[in-house]
Amino acid sequence: MGIIRLPSIISGVKQFHKLHSVLTKNQISDVPKGHFAVYVGETEKKRYVVPIAYLNHTSFQELLQKSEEEFGFQHSMGGLTIPCNEDAFFHVTSRLNNSL
């Protein structure tokens, strides 16, 4: 049984609300319910649609913190930009896919 850390849950909820407001403002219609779009890449950004359940995982929250530090939550591309290379993103998301 894992220990639930309240500050980490609160932080995740706050990040979700910020993310939700960005997505709602931009009215991204091709994203299925329960998912959100992210742009990934260091120079060329590629768009990926990922499950909202990722927000519960520390490894994805770390990517979001990097994004917030570098870009804030107002992105010119109309979605959340994660400042890492695609290989690192695939590594994190493949681990998360195996845990869902």
Salt bridges, closest charged atoms under 4 A:
ASP30 OD1 - ARG47 NH2 3.09
GLU68 OE2 - LYS18 NZ 3.03
GLU86 OE2 - LYS46 NZ 3.80
